[in-house]
């Protein structure tokens, strides 16, 4: 039971960290609008408490993976998105 609670706390911390980076991306005016929109969508996916942590992270990864192929994305934003994806990939059921 304690182990499960610790896992949930770790997942919540990972989701919070990912949300923070995505929030920065969504507020960065040098980032194209469609990428900022995708970052906001990923944040919404992470906040959907009706789903498990793993499903929320998988939904956000799907959104971010799709947008990471955009040729108009600044390189520093792409790196930050990859960072978020790597954080979210650690979350499993």
C-alpha positions in Angstrom: 0.0 0.0 0.0 2.8 2.4 0.9 4.6 1.5 -2.3 1.5 2.3 -4.4 1.1 5.7 -2.6 4.7 6.6 -3.3 4.3 5.7 -7.0 1.2 7.9 -7.2 3.1 10.8 -5.6 6.0 10.3 -8.1 3.5 10.3 -11.0 1.9 13.5 -9.7 5.3 15.1 -9.4 6.1 14.1 -13.0 2.8 15.4 -14.3 3.4 18.7 -12.5 6.9 19.0 -13.9 5.6 18.3 -17.4 2.7 20.7 -17.0 5.2 23.5 -15.9 7.3 23.1 -19.0 4.2 22.9 -21.3 2.9 26.0 -19.7 6.1 27.9 -20.5 5.9 26.7 -24.1 2.3 27.7 -24.4 3.1 31.2 -23.1 6.2 31.7 -25.3 5.3 34.3 -28.0 8.3 33.2 -30.1 6.7 29.8 -30.6 4.2 29.4 -33.4 0.5 29.5 -32.5 -0.3 25.9 -33.5 2.5 24.6 -31.2 1.3 26.7 -28.3 -2.2 25.4 -28.9 -0.9 21.8 -28.9 0.9 22.5 -25.6 -2.3 23.7 -24.1 -4.1 20.6 -25.3 -1.5 18.4 -23.8 -1.9 20.3 -20.5 -5.7 19.7 -20.6 -5.0 16.0 -21.3 -2.7 15.8 -18.2 -5.4 17.4 -16.0 -8.2 15.0 -17.0 -8.6 13.3 -13.6 -11.3 10.9 -15.0 -8.4 8.9 -16.5 -5.5 7.1 -14.9 -2.0 8.7 -14.8 -0.7 6.4 -17.6 -3.6 7.2 -19.9 -3.3 10.9 -19.3 0.4 10.8 -20.1 -0.2 8.7 -23.2 -2.7 11.1 -24.5 -0.4 14.1 -23.9 2.5 12.2 -25.6 0.3 11.5 -28.6 -0.4 15.2 -29.0 3.2 16.2 -28.5 4.6 13.5 -30.8 2.3 14.7 -33.6 3.4 18.4 -33.2 7.1 17.6 -32.7 7.4 16.9 -36.5 6.4 20.5 -37.3 9.2 22.1 -39.4 8.3 25.5 -38.1 9.1 24.6 -34.6 12.1 26.4 -33.1 14.9 23.9 -32.1 14.8 24.9 -28.4 11.1 24.3 -28.3 11.5 20.9 -29.9 14.1 20.0 -27.3 11.7 21.1 -24.5 8.9 19.0 -25.9 11.2 15.9 -26.2 12.1 16.5 -22.5 8.4 16.6 -21.6 7.8 13.4 -23.5 10.7 11.6 -21.8 9.3 12.7 -18.4 5.8 11.4 -19.3 7.1 8.1 -20.7 8.2 7.1 -17.1 4.5 7.0 -16.1 3.0 3.5 -16.3 0.0 1.6 -14.8 
